[in-house]
Amino acid sequence: MKIVTITTEFIRLQDVLKLCNLVETGGEAKERIQEGEAQVNGEVCTQRGKKLRPGDVVFFDGQEIGLQYAD
């Protein structure tokens, strides 16, 4: 599992995918999320602006991504 460290209260799903280089553009993220390719905490998520916080787990394109706050 890849861990993404955030310094803000939350990060949006589309931004996690771009940060992890799983999509090249926001447009690609939007399209693939709306097609149901992303899962958040084991459930399909079609909201590209879904707010993610530490403890959430994203599964996308064979990759599992966890979130944590910076110390």
C-alpha positions in Angstrom: 0.0 0.0 0.0 1.2 3.4 -0.9 0.9 6.1 1.8 0.1 9.7 0.9 0.9 12.3 3.6 -1.3 15.4 3.7 -0.8 18.7 5.5 -4.4 19.9 5.1 -7.6 18.7 6.7 -8.6 16.7 3.6 -7.6 16.0 0.0 -10.0 15.4 -2.9 -10.1 12.0 -4.6 -9.1 13.4 -8.0 -6.1 15.1 -6.4 -4.9 11.9 -4.8 -5.0 10.1 -8.2 -3.0 13.0 -9.8 -0.5 13.1 -6.9 0.2 9.4 -7.2 0.6 9.6 -11.0 -2.3 7.2 -11.6 -3.9 9.7 -14.1 -2.2 12.4 -16.1 -4.9 15.2 -16.0 -7.8 16.3 -13.9 -10.0 15.5 -17.0 -8.8 11.9 -17.0 -9.4 11.6 -13.3 -13.0 13.0 -13.7 -13.8 10.6 -16.5 -12.4 7.5 -14.8 -13.9 8.3 -11.4 -17.4 8.9 -13.0 -17.1 5.6 -14.8 -16.8 3.9 -11.4 -13.2 2.9 -11.5 -12.3 4.2 -8.1 -13.1 2.7 -4.7 -13.0 4.5 -1.4 -13.0 2.3 1.7 -14.2 -0.7 -0.3 -17.1 1.0 -2.1 -17.3 2.4 -5.6 -17.1 6.2 -5.5 -18.1 8.3 -8.5 -17.6 11.7 -6.8 -14.3 13.2 -8.0 -14.5 15.9 -5.3 -14.9 13.3 -2.5 -13.1 14.6 0.5 -10.6 12.1 1.9 -9.0 12.1 5.3 -6.4 10.0 7.1 -7.8 6.5 7.6 -9.5 6.4 4.2 -8.2 3.9 1.7 -8.4 4.4 -2.1 -8.2 1.5 -4.6 -7.7 2.5 -8.2 -6.1 0.8 -11.2 -4.7 -2.0 -9.1 -3.1 0.4 -6.5 -4.1 0.8 -2.9 -3.5 4.2 -1.4 -3.7 5.1 2.3 -3.7 8.6 3.8 -2.0 10.1 6.8 -1.4 13.5 8.3 2.2 14.9 8.3 3.7 14.9 11.8 
